[in-house]
Amino acid sequence: MPKHVRDTIIKIVIGSFIVGILLAFFDIDPKELMADFGETVQAIFKVVADVIEWGVKYVLLGAVVVVPIWLIFFGIGKLRGKKSG
């Protein structure tokens, strides 16, 4: 068996193992996953959307402070660069 084929198989097995552990952590049974596949995809989408919605709020809140500070330091750096150059 060529080395790249063996490496690919090993990666698939390791990836499957990790995904299996994650699914087991969330109490997802393989039979339920296949039987309720549409509902599972919707549930996963909802969780991802909720996490994004939660995260965006905090990113915007932090940006209100970080962006102006960054702009000040960026402007100072540009002014210093023009004077020495």
C-alpha positions in Angstrom: 0.0 0.0 0.0 1.4 3.4 -0.9 2.5 5.7 1.9 0.0 8.5 1.1 -2.9 6.0 1.0 -1.9 4.6 4.4 -1.5 8.2 5.8 -4.9 9.2 4.5 -6.6 6.1 6.1 -4.9 6.8 9.4 -6.1 10.5 9.3 -9.7 9.4 8.5 -9.6 6.9 11.4 -8.2 9.5 13.8 -10.7 12.1 12.6 -13.6 9.6 12.9 -12.5 8.8 16.4 -12.4 12.5 17.5 -15.8 13.2 15.9 -17.2 10.1 17.6 -16.0 11.3 21.0 -17.6 14.7 20.4 -20.9 13.2 19.3 -20.8 10.9 22.4 -20.2 13.9 24.6 -23.4 15.5 23.2 -25.3 12.2 23.7 -25.8 11.7 20.0 -26.4 8.1 19.0 -25.4 6.9 15.5 -28.9 5.5 15.0 -30.6 8.7 16.1 -28.2 10.7 13.9 -29.2 8.8 10.8 -32.9 8.6 11.7 -33.3 12.3 12.5 -30.6 13.6 10.2 -32.7 16.6 9.0 -33.5 17.6 12.6 -29.9 17.0 13.7 -28.6 19.4 11.0 -31.2 22.0 12.0 -30.2 21.6 15.7 -26.5 22.0 14.8 -27.2 25.0 12.7 -29.2 26.6 15.6 -26.4 26.0 18.0 -23.8 27.5 15.6 -26.1 30.5 15.0 -26.6 31.0 18.7 -22.8 30.9 19.3 -22.1 33.4 16.5 -24.9 35.7 17.7 -23.5 35.5 21.3 -19.9 36.2 20.1 -20.7 39.0 17.7 -22.2 41.0 20.6 -19.0 40.8 22.6 -16.8 41.5 19.5 -18.7 44.7 18.8 -18.6 45.7 22.4 -14.9 45.3 22.6 -14.4 47.0 19.2 -15.9 50.2 20.6 -12.8 50.4 22.9 -10.1 48.6 20.9 -10.6 50.2 17.4 -10.2 53.9 18.6 -7.1 53.0 20.6 -5.6 51.1 17.7 -6.4 54.1 15.4 -4.5 56.4 17.7 -1.5 54.2 17.9 -1.6 53.6 14.2 -1.7 57.3 13.5 1.1 58.0 15.9 3.2 55.3 14.3 2.6 56.8 10.8 3.5 60.3 12.0 6.7 59.0 13.5 7.5 57.1 10.4 7.0 60.2 8.2 9.2 62.4 10.4 12.2 60.0 10.4 11.8 59.1 6.7 
